[in-house]
Amino acid sequence: MASYDTSRIQISEQHAFLDLAKEFNWAAVKRHINANPLLVNVQPCLRWSALHQAAFGGSGDAVRFLLKQQ
């Protein structure tokens, strides 16, 4: 997996993005990643990534989308 510098993304934006993933709102997650691809790897405060949430929620489509964004 490639390493990306997510330090330029505000912490509040990272948390808001991960809240969408935690809510399994995959349409919104995709929109945010299409607007800012670096969001795919954010994990502020060691939170689960969007990929963790997709796997936990059993969303194969979301998992495949997120892996393609890596």
N, C-alpha and C positions, 0 to 999 in steps of 0.2 A: 504494500500500500504506500502510495506517495505521501510525503509529508507536506502539509500546507500551513502557511503562516496565517492563523486566524486572529492574530492579535489586533488587526485593524478593524475587526468587527466589534462593535460595542457589546459589552456584556449583556445589557438589557435586550438587545436584538437577538443574541444567542439564546438567552433564556426564553424569549417569546417564541422563537423558532422551535425549540425543544418542547415547549408546552403544546404546540400544535401536533408534534409527533406523539407526545404522551396521550393526547386526546384522539389519536389515530385519524387526524384530519389530513389525509394524504393528498388531497387536491391542493390544499393550502401549502403543505410541505413542498410539493412539486413546484408551485408558483414561486415560492421563496428561493428554492434552489436554482430555478431558471433565472431568477433575477440576480442571485449572488451565489455562484457555485461553491464558494468557500464554506458556506454554511453546512455542507454535507458532513464535515468532520468535527464540528464544534462539540465540545464537552466541558463547558464551564463548571467549575466546582465538582468535577468528576461525575457529572450527570451521565446517564445513558445517552448515547448518540441516537440520532434518528434511526439508524440501522438497527440498533439494539431494540428500539421500540417496535419497529416493523417486524422483526423476528419474533419478539414476545407476543405481538398481536396476531401473528400468523398471516400476515399480509404478504403473500409471495410476490404480487405485483410491485408493492412498495420496496421490498427487499431487492428485487431485480433492478428497479429504477435507481435506487441508492447505490448499489454496487457499480452500475454503469457510470455513475458520476464520480467515482473514486479516481 
